[in-house]
Each structure stands twice: as C-alpha cells, then as structure tokens.
Amino acid sequence: MASFEPLSKHSAAIQIVARICVVALLLNLSGCAKVKDFLDFRKTTEEPKDLTVKTLVAKGMDDYAIGKYFTSLEYFQEILDRFPFAPEATLAELKAADCNYFLEHYAEALVLYEAFEERHPTNEAMPYVMFQKAMCNYKQIDRVDRDASGAEKAIQLFSQLIRAYPDSPYVGEAKARIKAAREFIANHEFFVVDFYLRRDKISEAETRLKYLLANYPDTEIAPRAQKLLNQIQSGNPPKQSLSSWLPKISLPDWARFSSSDQEKTVEEAPSKE
C-alpha cells in the first residue's frame, strides 16, 4: 500500500492544478464576454442596423422636418431597399423625390417624381407631384442668353396640372409661374433679335420679332419689340446693341404675377402620402 501513496499524492496535485486552470479559463472567458458586451453596447448606442420600417419613417420625417435632407434621404432609401412592398414605401418614394428636390438635385428629383406618377397614378398627392415635376424644370431656368427649354417644359407641365386639377391649391402659383416663365422666354427671344442685329442679319431679326409678338404679345418686352419691328420695317434699324439690359434680366419673380389670394407658397410636400 505504501508504494501507491506517492502516486495518490501526485494525482491530487494534478486535480488541484486542473481545477485552478479551469477557474482561470472561466474567469478569462468571463472577461472576454464583458469586453464583447461593452463593444456591442457601443454599437447599439450609435444606431442599430435592423431598424423597423416605422422607425425609419419616423427618423426620416424628423430629419426632413428640420431640413436635414441628406440624412432623411438615407432613411427613405433604406425603406425602399429593405421594405419595398411595405405600405410606408409609397411615402418613402415621394419623400425621396422631395429630398432630392430640396438638395437642388433637380434632374434626380424629376426622375423620382415621374416614377411615382407612373406607379401611383391615383394617389392623392398627384397634384403636388405634377407641380413638383414642373418646378424641377422651372428651377433650372437660368439667364435669357442661355437655353430656354427649361422654361418651355415648365410651362407645359404647369399647364397640364391646371387642366387635370383645376381646383387644386397649386393652380394659383402654377399660373403665376407660367407668366414668369413666359416673360423669360420673351426676353430670350429679344436677346436672339439683338444677336441677329449685331451681325447685321436684319431679315432674321425681323422674323424673330414677329414670332415674339405673335406668341408673347402680353409680355412686358412686347411694346419694345413692336417699336423695334417698326424701325426695321421702316428701313431704320438701330445702329447699336440692344443688350445693355441683359445682365439685369433673368427669370422674373413669379410673385409679381400672382393675385393676393394666390400667394400661397407650395414648395412643401403634403403631410399625407
């Protein structure tokens, strides 16, 4: 029996050491867990990546309300990416277009408004969408010595809105902006007349003046155009450039053409879908 005593003591020592190692390992794992929990906590305080669609809508609308259109757009885009068939996706489509509009990304906004109109032709926001489509073109109107196609397209789209929804609250402003855009195009035509006169192309200038007076007779530049046409037809065209007024002439303020009961600003999307 005595010969087995050293082995028994050795086994006990091994068991003690093993227990110590197990305890140390458990303590170590516990410490790692705490570090992991801490790191996970830091992540959750930043922002969870699995927000619900309703939370995304709320956050998007909160940022939209205070003009944080870039971050608002991210929330609405996430809805469209993750929840394309949710009821909230319709609102996200419209607000994504609005965010681009207010970020002055007018070409992108126009594409999104057109897509919304195509997908939801009976949506109650359709008058607003048509107005915004026109505004995307209107906002890209520049100076009279540049392309006038934006003004022409804006007039076309505002006119479509007026025909489709004559009782819409956007009609008053649409009519005023049409008048402003027509003034712009008439001024553009007068600039072209000046261009021809400076190059001694009298016949071309006369043709352009007739076009201006036939299509924009109610504009502010029309009397000046008529006077110039009379000079040309009497064989006494002006001897100097007419363009001294050009640096001051761009798109007129649409509010000048609105009646007092139509001066409601509508560059804000309806709260409903």
C-alpha positions in Angstrom: 0.0 0.0 0.0 2.9 2.3 0.8 4.2 2.0 -2.7 1.0 3.7 -4.1 1.0 6.7 -1.7 3.3 8.9 -3.8 1.1 8.3 -6.9 -2.0 9.2 -4.9 -0.5 12.5 -3.8 0.6 13.2 -7.3 -2.9 12.6 -8.6 -4.3 15.0 -6.0 -1.8 17.7 -7.1 -2.8 17.3 -10.7 -6.5 17.6 -9.8 -5.8 20.8 -7.9 -3.8 22.3 -10.8 -6.6 21.3 -13.2 -9.2 23.0 -11.1 -7.1 26.2 -10.9 -6.7 26.1 -14.7 -10.5 25.7 -15.2 -11.3 28.6 -12.9 -8.7 30.7 -14.6 -10.2 29.8 -18.0 -13.7 30.7 -16.8 -12.5 34.0 -15.5 -10.8 34.7 -18.7 -13.8 33.9 -20.8 -16.0 36.0 -18.5 -13.6 38.9 -19.1 -13.8 38.5 -22.8 -17.6 38.4 -22.6 -17.6 41.6 -20.7 -15.4 43.2 -23.3 -17.6 41.9 -26.1 -20.7 43.1 -24.3 -19.1 46.5 -23.9 -18.3 46.7 -27.6 -21.8 45.6 -28.5 -23.2 48.3 -26.2 -21.1 50.9 -28.1 -22.6 49.7 -31.3 -26.2 49.8 -30.1 -25.7 53.4 -28.8 -24.6 54.5 -32.2 -27.5 53.1 -34.2 -28.9 49.6 -34.7 -28.8 48.2 -38.2 -32.1 46.5 -38.0 -34.5 49.4 -37.6 -38.1 48.7 -38.2 -39.9 50.4 -41.2 -41.9 52.6 -38.8 -38.8 53.7 -37.0 -37.1 54.5 -40.3 -40.1 56.6 -41.4 -40.1 58.5 -38.1 -36.4 59.2 -38.3 -36.7 60.2 -41.9 -39.5 62.6 -41.3 -37.8 64.1 -38.2 -34.8 64.9 -40.3 -36.9 66.1 -43.2 -38.8 68.5 -40.9 -35.6 70.3 -39.9 -34.1 70.4 -43.3 -31.6 67.6 -42.9 -32.5 66.3 -46.4 -29.3 64.3 -46.9 -29.8 62.0 -43.9 -33.5 62.0 -44.4 -32.9 60.7 -47.9 -30.8 57.8 -46.5 -33.6 56.7 -44.2 -36.2 56.8 -47.1 -33.8 54.9 -49.4 -33.3 52.2 -46.7 -37.0 51.7 -46.6 -37.2 51.3 -50.3 -34.2 48.9 -50.3 -35.4 46.7 -47.3 -39.2 47.2 -47.3 -40.2 47.8 -51.0 -43.7 46.3 -50.5 -44.5 47.9 -47.1 -47.3 50.4 -47.1 -44.7 53.0 -45.9 -42.8 52.5 -49.2 -45.2 54.9 -51.0 -44.4 57.7 -48.7 -40.7 56.9 -48.9 -40.8 57.2 -52.7 -42.4 60.6 -52.5 -40.1 61.9 -49.8 -37.0 60.6 -51.6 -38.0 62.8 -54.5 -38.6 65.7 -52.2 -35.3 65.3 -50.5 -33.5 65.4 -53.9 -35.5 68.5 -54.9 -34.6 70.4 -51.8 -31.0 69.3 -52.2 -31.2 71.0 -55.6 -30.7 67.7 -57.4 -33.5 68.6 -59.8 -32.7 66.1 -62.5 -32.7 63.2 -60.0 -35.9 64.6 -58.3 -37.7 64.8 -61.6 -36.9 61.1 -62.4 -38.3 60.1 -59.0 -41.5 62.2 -59.3 -42.1 60.7 -62.8 -41.6 57.2 -61.4 -44.0 58.0 -58.5 -46.6 59.2 -61.0 -46.3 56.1 -63.1 -46.6 53.7 -60.1 -49.3 55.6 -58.3 -51.5 57.5 -60.8 -54.5 57.7 -58.5 -52.6 58.8 -55.3 -54.0 61.8 -53.6 -50.6 63.5 -53.8 -50.7 63.6 -57.6 -51.5 67.4 -58.0 -48.4 68.0 -55.8 -46.3 65.6 -57.8 -47.3 67.3 -61.1 -46.5 70.7 -59.6 -43.1 69.4 -58.4 -42.3 68.0 -61.9 -42.9 71.4 -63.3 -40.8 73.0 -60.6 -37.8 70.8 -61.3 -37.7 72.3 -64.8 -38.6 75.8 -63.5 -35.7 75.8 -61.0 -33.3 75.1 -63.8 -34.1 78.2 -65.7 -31.0 80.4 -66.0 -30.3 83.6 -67.9 -32.0 84.9 -71.1 -28.8 84.4 -73.1 -29.0 80.7 -72.4 -31.2 77.8 -73.3 -34.9 78.4 -72.7 -36.1 74.8 -72.9 -36.5 74.5 -69.1 -39.0 77.4 -69.2 -40.9 75.9 -72.1 -41.1 72.5 -70.3 -42.2 74.1 -67.1 -45.0 76.0 -68.8 -46.1 72.7 -70.4 -46.2 70.8 -67.1 -47.8 73.6 -65.1 -50.5 73.8 -67.8 -51.1 70.0 -67.5 -51.6 70.4 -63.8 -54.1 73.2 -64.3 -56.1 71.2 -66.9 -56.0 68.0 -64.8 -56.7 69.5 -61.4 -58.3 73.0 -61.9 -59.4 73.1 -58.2 -56.0 72.2 -56.8 -54.4 74.6 -54.3 -51.3 74.6 -56.5 -53.1 76.2 -59.5 -52.7 79.8 -58.4 -49.0 79.6 -58.1 -48.7 77.5 -61.3 -50.5 80.3 -63.3 -48.1 82.9 -61.8 -45.1 80.9 -62.6 -46.3 80.3 -66.1 -46.5 84.1 -66.6 -43.0 84.5 -65.2 -41.7 81.8 -67.5 -43.4 83.4 -70.5 -41.7 86.7 -69.6 -38.4 84.8 -69.5 -38.9 83.3 -72.9 -39.9 86.6 -74.5 -36.8 88.2 -73.1 -34.8 85.3 -74.5 -36.3 85.9 -77.9 -35.5 89.6 -77.7 -31.9 88.6 -76.9 -31.8 86.5 -80.1 -33.1 89.5 -82.1 -30.2 91.6 -80.7 -27.8 88.8 -81.7 -29.0 89.0 -85.3 -28.9 92.8 -85.4 -25.3 92.8 -84.1 -24.4 90.6 -87.1 -26.4 92.7 -89.5 -28.9 89.9 -90.1 -31.9 92.2 -90.4 -34.3 89.8 -92.0 -33.7 87.1 -89.3 -34.2 89.7 -86.6 -37.5 90.8 -88.2 -38.7 87.2 -88.4 -37.8 86.7 -84.7 -39.6 89.8 -83.6 -42.8 88.7 -85.4 -42.5 85.4 -83.7 -42.1 87.1 -80.3 -45.1 89.4 -80.8 -47.3 86.6 -82.2 -46.6 84.2 -79.3 -46.0 86.5 -76.3 -48.0 89.7 -77.0 -48.9 90.2 -73.3 -45.3 90.3 -72.0 -43.6 93.3 -70.7 -41.0 93.3 -73.5 -43.7 93.2 -76.3 -44.0 97.1 -76.6 -40.3 97.4 -77.0 -40.3 94.6 -79.6 -43.1 96.2 -81.5 -41.2 99.5 -81.6 -38.1 97.8 -82.9 -40.1 95.9 -85.5 -41.5 99.2 -86.7 -38.0 100.6 -87.0 -36.8 97.7 -89.0 -39.8 97.7 -91.4 -39.3 101.4 -92.0 -35.8 100.8 -93.1 -34.2 102.3 -90.0 -32.8 99.5 -87.8 -30.9 100.5 -84.6 -27.2 101.3 -85.0 -26.1 99.9 -81.6 -26.5 96.9 -79.5 -29.7 96.5 -77.5 -28.2 94.1 -74.9 -27.3 96.7 -72.2 -30.3 95.4 -70.3 -29.3 91.8 -70.4 -27.2 91.5 -67.2 -30.3 92.6 -65.3 -32.7 90.3 -67.0 -33.1 86.7 -65.8 -36.2 84.9 -64.5 -38.7 87.4 -63.1 -40.1 86.9 -59.6 -43.2 84.8 -60.0 -44.9 86.6 -57.1 -45.2 89.7 -59.2 -47.8 87.9 -61.3 -49.8 86.3 -58.5 -53.0 87.8 -57.1 -53.2 88.4 -53.4 -55.4 85.3 -52.8 -52.9 83.1 -54.7 -49.7 83.9 -52.9 -49.6 80.7 -51.0 -46.2 79.0 -51.2 -46.5 75.4 -52.0 -42.9 74.2 -52.1 -43.5 71.8 -49.4 -44.9 68.3 -49.7 -48.3 67.4 -48.2 -48.0 65.5 -45.0 -50.2 62.7 -46.4 -48.9 60.1 -48.8 
